[in-house]
Amino acid sequence: MPVWLEILLNLSGYAGFVALASHGTACPSNCADHQTSTDDR
């Protein structure tokens, strides 16, 4: 596999992970409720 292809795959995988982590698709409502409750404190 060419080096540039490996770098491209690494970057795209990292970008996808960051996008999923920042989106919070695992628990959209629970995380939102938890976030608002911690902001009120």
N, CA, C, O and CB atoms as a CASP TS submission, in Angstrom:
PFRMAT TS
TARGET T0000
AUTHOR 0000-0000-0000
METHOD Language model
MODEL 1
PARENT N/A
ATOM      1  N   MET     1       0.855  -1.194   0.000  1.00  0.00           N
ATOM      2  CA  MET     1       0.000   0.000   0.000  1.00  0.00           C
ATOM      3  C   MET     1       0.894   1.249   0.000  1.00  0.00           C
ATOM      4  O   MET     1       1.854   1.326   0.766  1.00  0.00           O
ATOM      5  CB  MET     1      -0.969   0.003   1.244  1.00  0.00           C
ATOM      6  N   PRO     2       0.578   2.214  -0.853  1.00  0.00           N
ATOM      7  CA  PRO     2       1.398   3.434  -0.895  1.00  0.00           C
ATOM      8  C   PRO     2       1.335   4.208   0.424  1.00  0.00           C
ATOM      9  O   PRO     2       0.356   4.117   1.164  1.00  0.00           O
ATOM     10  CB  PRO     2       0.942   4.337  -2.046  1.00  0.00           C
ATOM     11  N   VAL     3       2.379   4.957   0.698  1.00  0.00           N
ATOM     12  CA  VAL     3       2.450   5.708   1.950  1.00  0.00           C
ATOM     13  C   VAL     3       1.369   6.778   1.988  1.00  0.00           C
ATOM     14  O   VAL     3       0.749   6.996   3.029  1.00  0.00           O
ATOM     15  CB  VAL     3       3.838   6.346   2.122  1.00  0.00           C
ATOM     16  N   TRP     4       1.137   7.449   0.863  1.00  0.00           N
ATOM     17  CA  TRP     4       0.141   8.527   0.854  1.00  0.00           C
ATOM     18  C   TRP     4      -1.253   7.981   1.132  1.00  0.00           C
ATOM     19  O   TRP     4      -2.087   8.669   1.722  1.00  0.00           O
ATOM     20  CB  TRP     4       0.158   9.266  -0.493  1.00  0.00           C
ATOM     21  N   LEU     5      -1.508   6.735   0.704  1.00  0.00           N
ATOM     22  CA  LEU     5      -2.821   6.145   0.952  1.00  0.00           C
ATOM     23  C   LEU     5      -2.993   5.805   2.439  1.00  0.00           C
ATOM     24  O   LEU     5      -4.075   5.969   3.002  1.00  0.00           O
ATOM     25  CB  LEU     5      -3.011   4.880   0.088  1.00  0.00           C
ATOM     26  N   GLU     6      -1.927   5.338   3.054  1.00  0.00           N
ATOM     27  CA  GLU     6      -1.988   5.053   4.493  1.00  0.00           C
ATOM     28  C   GLU     6      -2.232   6.335   5.283  1.00  0.00           C
ATOM     29  O   GLU     6      -3.035   6.342   6.216  1.00  0.00           O
ATOM     30  CB  GLU     6      -0.685   4.375   4.969  1.00  0.00           C
ATOM     31  N   ILE     7      -1.551   7.413   4.921  1.00  0.00           N
ATOM     32  CA  ILE     7      -1.730   8.686   5.612  1.00  0.00           C
ATOM     33  C   ILE     7      -3.152   9.195   5.423  1.00  0.00           C
ATOM     34  O   ILE     7      -3.768   9.706   6.358  1.00  0.00           O
ATOM     35  CB  ILE     7      -0.716   9.728   5.106  1.00  0.00           C
ATOM     36  N   LEU     8      -3.669   9.051   4.200  1.00  0.00           N
ATOM     37  CA  LEU     8      -5.026   9.496   3.925  1.00  0.00           C
ATOM     38  C   LEU     8      -6.043   8.715   4.751  1.00  0.00           C
ATOM     39  O   LEU     8      -6.990   9.294   5.283  1.00  0.00           O
ATOM     40  CB  LEU     8      -5.337   9.356   2.441  1.00  0.00           C
ATOM     41  N   LEU     9      -5.850   7.399   4.859  1.00  0.00           N
ATOM     42  CA  LEU     9      -6.758   6.578   5.659  1.00  0.00           C
ATOM     43  C   LEU     9      -6.676   6.953   7.137  1.00  0.00           C
ATOM     44  O   LEU     9      -7.694   7.017   7.825  1.00  0.00           O
ATOM     45  CB  LEU     9      -6.438   5.088   5.474  1.00  0.00           C
ATOM     46  N   ASN    10      -5.463   7.200   7.619  1.00  0.00           N
ATOM     47  CA  ASN    10      -5.304   7.581   9.022  1.00  0.00           C
ATOM     48  C   ASN    10      -6.014   8.899   9.311  1.00  0.00           C
ATOM     49  O   ASN    10      -6.711   9.028  10.318  1.00  0.00           O
ATOM     50  CB  ASN    10      -3.816   7.692   9.383  1.00  0.00           C
ATOM     51  N   LEU    11      -5.835   9.874   8.429  1.00  0.00           N
ATOM     52  CA  LEU    11      -6.453  11.177   8.639  1.00  0.00           C
ATOM     53  C   LEU    11      -7.972  11.089   8.561  1.00  0.00           C
ATOM     54  O   LEU    11      -8.673  11.706   9.363  1.00  0.00           O
ATOM     55  CB  LEU    11      -5.935  12.179   7.615  1.00  0.00           C
ATOM     56  N   SER    12      -8.481  10.325   7.602  1.00  0.00           N
ATOM     57  CA  SER    12      -9.934  10.216   7.470  1.00  0.00           C
ATOM     58  C   SER    12     -10.529   9.466   8.660  1.00  0.00           C
ATOM     59  O   SER    12     -11.612   9.814   9.131  1.00  0.00           O
ATOM     60  CB  SER    12     -10.304   9.505   6.154  1.00  0.00           C
ATOM     61  N   GLY    13      -9.837   8.448   9.146  1.00  0.00           N
ATOM     62  CA  GLY    13     -10.320   7.729  10.318  1.00  0.00           C
ATOM     63  C   GLY    13     -10.326   8.613  11.552  1.00  0.00           C
ATOM     64  O   GLY    13     -11.264   8.571  12.348  1.00  0.00           O
ATOM     65  N   TYR    14      -9.280   9.412  11.711  1.00  0.00           N
ATOM     66  CA  TYR    14      -9.223  10.322  12.862  1.00  0.00           C
ATOM     67  C   TYR    14     -10.315  11.374  12.770  1.00  0.00           C
ATOM     68  O   TYR    14     -10.959  11.694  13.769  1.00  0.00           O
ATOM     69  CB  TYR    14      -7.845  10.998  12.951  1.00  0.00           C
ATOM     70  N   ALA    15     -10.528  11.916  11.570  1.00  0.00           N
ATOM     71  CA  ALA    15     -11.565  12.938  11.385  1.00  0.00           C
ATOM     72  C   ALA    15     -12.945  12.348  11.671  1.00  0.00           C
ATOM     73  O   ALA    15     -13.786  13.009  12.280  1.00  0.00           O
ATOM     74  CB  ALA    15     -11.515  13.516   9.946  1.00  0.00           C
ATOM     75  N   GLY    16     -13.182  11.116  11.240  1.00  0.00           N
ATOM     76  CA  GLY    16     -14.467  10.474  11.498  1.00  0.00           C
ATOM     77  C   GLY    16     -14.688  10.242  12.981  1.00  0.00           C
ATOM     78  O   GLY    16     -15.793  10.422  13.493  1.00  0.00           O
ATOM     79  N   PHE    17     -13.628   9.840  13.664  1.00  0.00           N
ATOM     80  CA  PHE    17     -13.741   9.615  15.108  1.00  0.00           C
ATOM     81  C   PHE    17     -14.043  10.916  15.838  1.00  0.00           C
ATOM     82  O   PHE    17     -14.888  10.945  16.733  1.00  0.00           O
ATOM     83  CB  PHE    17     -12.452   8.990  15.660  1.00  0.00           C
ATOM     84  N   VAL    18     -13.363  11.983  15.464  1.00  0.00           N
ATOM     85  CA  VAL    18     -13.590  13.276  16.108  1.00  0.00           C
ATOM     86  C   VAL    18     -15.002  13.768  15.828  1.00  0.00           C
ATOM     87  O   VAL    18     -15.651  14.335  16.706  1.00  0.00           O
ATOM     88  CB  VAL    18     -12.561  14.312  15.626  1.00  0.00           C
ATOM     89  N   ALA    19     -15.483  13.548  14.592  1.00  0.00           N
ATOM     90  CA  ALA    19     -16.835  13.985  14.246  1.00  0.00           C
ATOM     91  C   ALA    19     -17.870  13.232  15.078  1.00  0.00           C
ATOM     92  O   ALA    19     -18.817  13.834  15.583  1.00  0.00           O
ATOM     93  CB  ALA    19     -17.103  13.777  12.743  1.00  0.00           C
ATOM     94  N   LEU    20     -17.695  11.926  15.222  1.00  0.00           N
ATOM     95  CA  LEU    20     -18.641  11.148  16.020  1.00  0.00           C
ATOM     96  C   LEU    20     -18.569  11.541  17.490  1.00  0.00           C
ATOM     97  O   LEU    20     -19.600  11.656  18.152  1.00  0.00           O
ATOM     98  CB  LEU    20     -18.368   9.650  15.864  1.00  0.00           C
ATOM     99  N   ALA    21     -17.368  11.746  18.000  1.00  0.00           N
ATOM    100  CA  ALA    21     -17.217  12.090  19.412  1.00  0.00           C
ATOM    101  C   ALA    21     -17.820  13.460  19.711  1.00  0.00           C
ATOM    102  O   ALA    21     -18.449  13.642  20.753  1.00  0.00           O
ATOM    103  CB  ALA    21     -15.739  12.067  19.811  1.00  0.00           C
ATOM    104  N   SER    22     -17.636  14.418  18.815  1.00  0.00           N
ATOM    105  CA  SER    22     -18.164  15.753  19.068  1.00  0.00           C
ATOM    106  C   SER    22     -19.670  15.800  18.853  1.00  0.00           C
ATOM    107  O   SER    22     -20.357  16.619  19.464  1.00  0.00           O
ATOM    108  CB  SER    22     -17.475  16.775  18.171  1.00  0.00           C
ATOM    109  N   HIS    23     -20.187  14.936  17.996  1.00  0.00           N
ATOM    110  CA  HIS    23     -21.628  14.909  17.738  1.00  0.00           C
ATOM    111  C   HIS    23     -22.394  14.337  18.927  1.00  0.00           C
ATOM    112  O   HIS    23     -23.498  14.793  19.227  1.00  0.00           O
ATOM    113  CB  HIS    23     -21.927  14.089  16.480  1.00  0.00           C
ATOM    114  N   GLY    24     -21.824  13.349  19.603  1.00  0.00           N
ATOM    115  CA  GLY    24     -22.502  12.718  20.720  1.00  0.00           C
ATOM    116  C   GLY    24     -23.666  11.869  20.246  1.00  0.00           C
ATOM    117  O   GLY    24     -24.759  11.961  20.805  1.00  0.00           O
ATOM    118  N   THR    25     -23.459  11.042  19.223  1.00  0.00           N
ATOM    119  CA  THR    25     -24.550  10.239  18.671  1.00  0.00           C
ATOM    120  C   THR    25     -24.911   9.076  19.589  1.00  0.00           C
ATOM    121  O   THR    25     -25.965   8.464  19.416  1.00  0.00           O
ATOM    122  CB  THR    25     -24.172   9.713  17.289  1.00  0.00           C
ATOM    123  N   ALA    26     -24.051   8.757  20.568  1.00  0.00           N
ATOM    124  CA  ALA    26     -24.324   7.611  21.431  1.00  0.00           C
ATOM    125  C   ALA    26     -25.536   7.882  22.325  1.00  0.00           C
ATOM    126  O   ALA    26     -26.386   7.008  22.497  1.00  0.00           O
ATOM    127  CB  ALA    26     -23.091   7.281  22.291  1.00  0.00           C
ATOM    128  N   CYS    27     -25.619   9.092  22.899  1.00  0.00           N
ATOM    129  CA  CYS    27     -26.736   9.423  23.776  1.00  0.00           C
ATOM    130  C   CYS    27     -27.084  10.894  23.596  1.00  0.00           C
ATOM    131  O   CYS    27     -26.684  11.722  24.413  1.00  0.00           O
ATOM    132  CB  CYS    27     -26.395   9.112  25.261  1.00  0.00           C
ATOM    133  N   PRO    28     -27.815  11.232  22.554  1.00  0.00           N
ATOM    134  CA  PRO    28     -28.088  12.648  22.283  1.00  0.00           C
ATOM    135  C   PRO    28     -28.920  13.334  23.366  1.00  0.00           C
ATOM    136  O   PRO    28     -28.593  14.451  23.767  1.00  0.00           O
ATOM    137  CB  PRO    28     -28.796  12.778  20.965  1.00  0.00           C
ATOM    138  N   SER    29     -29.990  12.692  23.851  1.00  0.00           N
ATOM    139  CA  SER    29     -30.852  13.354  24.833  1.00  0.00           C
ATOM    140  C   SER    29     -30.243  13.294  26.236  1.00  0.00           C
ATOM    141  O   SER    29     -30.297  14.276  26.977  1.00  0.00           O
ATOM    142  CB  SER    29     -32.246  12.708  24.837  1.00  0.00           C
ATOM    143  N   ASN    30     -29.670  12.158  26.597  1.00  0.00           N
ATOM    144  CA  ASN    30     -29.105  12.017  27.938  1.00  0.00           C
ATOM    145  C   ASN    30     -27.926  12.950  28.143  1.00  0.00           C
ATOM    146  O   ASN    30     -27.807  13.591  29.187  1.00  0.00           O
ATOM    147  CB  ASN    30     -28.675  10.579  28.184  1.00  0.00           C
ATOM    148  N   CYS    31     -27.052  13.025  27.144  1.00  0.00           N
ATOM    149  CA  CYS    31     -25.889  13.892  27.268  1.00  0.00           C
ATOM    150  C   CYS    31     -26.319  15.359  27.312  1.00  0.00           C
ATOM    151  O   CYS    31     -25.729  16.160  28.036  1.00  0.00           O
ATOM    152  CB  CYS    31     -24.912  13.653  26.102  1.00  0.00           C
ATOM    153  N   ALA    32     -27.344  15.705  26.541  1.00  0.00           N
ATOM    154  CA  ALA    32     -27.823  17.089  26.531  1.00  0.00           C
ATOM    155  C   ALA    32     -28.402  17.441  27.900  1.00  0.00           C
ATOM    156  O   ALA    32     -28.140  18.527  28.419  1.00  0.00           O
ATOM    157  CB  ALA    32     -28.887  17.298  25.416  1.00  0.00           C
ATOM    158  N   ASP    33     -29.188  16.535  28.491  1.00  0.00           N
ATOM    159  CA  ASP    33     -29.761  16.795  29.808  1.00  0.00           C
ATOM    160  C   ASP    33     -28.663  16.914  30.862  1.00  0.00           C
ATOM    161  O   ASP    33     -28.729  17.776  31.738  1.00  0.00           O
ATOM    162  CB  ASP    33     -30.749  15.684  30.193  1.00  0.00           C
ATOM    163  N   HIS    34     -27.666  16.055  30.777  1.00  0.00           N
ATOM    164  CA  HIS    34     -26.569  16.094  31.738  1.00  0.00           C
ATOM    165  C   HIS    34     -25.788  17.392  31.584  1.00  0.00           C
ATOM    166  O   HIS    34     -25.342  17.978  32.570  1.00  0.00           O
ATOM    167  CB  HIS    34     -25.638  14.877  31.555  1.00  0.00           C
ATOM    168  N   GLN    35     -25.628  17.835  30.346  1.00  0.00           N
ATOM    169  CA  GLN    35     -24.862  19.056  30.112  1.00  0.00           C
ATOM    170  C   GLN    35     -25.592  20.267  30.677  1.00  0.00           C
ATOM    171  O   GLN    35     -24.970  21.142  31.279  1.00  0.00           O
ATOM    172  CB  GLN    35     -24.599  19.247  28.612  1.00  0.00           C
ATOM    173  N   THR    36     -26.902  20.322  30.490  1.00  0.00           N
ATOM    174  CA  THR    36     -27.654  21.472  31.008  1.00  0.00           C
ATOM    175  C   THR    36     -27.697  21.463  32.530  1.00  0.00           C
ATOM    176  O   THR    36     -27.675  22.523  33.156  1.00  0.00           O
ATOM    177  CB  THR    36     -29.081  21.477  30.447  1.00  0.00           C
ATOM    178  N   SER    37     -27.758  20.274  33.132  1.00  0.00           N
ATOM    179  CA  SER    37     -27.817  20.224  34.586  1.00  0.00           C
ATOM    180  C   SER    37     -26.482  20.656  35.190  1.00  0.00           C
ATOM    181  O   SER    37     -26.464  21.278  36.252  1.00  0.00           O
ATOM    182  CB  SER    37     -28.188  18.809  35.061  1.00  0.00           C
ATOM    183  N   THR    38     -25.364  20.340  34.534  1.00  0.00           N
ATOM    184  CA  THR    38     -24.072  20.766  35.068  1.00  0.00           C
ATOM    185  C   THR    38     -23.870  22.253  34.835  1.00  0.00           C
ATOM    186  O   THR    38     -23.152  22.895  35.601  1.00  0.00           O
ATOM    187  CB  THR    38     -22.925  19.964  34.428  1.00  0.00           C
ATOM    188  N   ASP    39     -24.486  22.827  33.792  1.00  0.00           N
ATOM    189  CA  ASP    39     -24.358  24.256  33.553  1.00  0.00           C
ATOM    190  C   ASP    39     -25.118  25.064  34.608  1.00  0.00           C
ATOM    191  O   ASP    39     -24.721  26.182  34.936  1.00  0.00           O
ATOM    192  CB  ASP    39     -24.865  24.604  32.154  1.00  0.00           C
ATOM    193  N   ASP    40     -26.206  24.505  35.138  1.00  0.00           N
ATOM    194  CA  ASP    40     -27.000  25.224  36.131  1.00  0.00           C
ATOM    195  C   ASP    40     -26.279  25.323  37.473  1.00  0.00           C
ATOM    196  O   ASP    40     -26.549  26.232  38.258  1.00  0.00           O
ATOM    197  CB  ASP    40     -28.346  24.542  36.317  1.00  0.00           C
ATOM    198  N   ARG    41     -25.372  24.401  37.737  1.00  0.00           N
ATOM    199  CA  ARG    41     -24.695  24.396  39.042  1.00  0.00           C
ATOM    200  C   ARG    41     -23.735  25.550  39.187  1.00  0.00           C
ATOM    201  O   ARG    41     -23.087  25.688  40.225  1.00  0.00           O
ATOM    202  CB  ARG    41     -23.950  23.095  39.247  1.00  0.00           C
TER
END
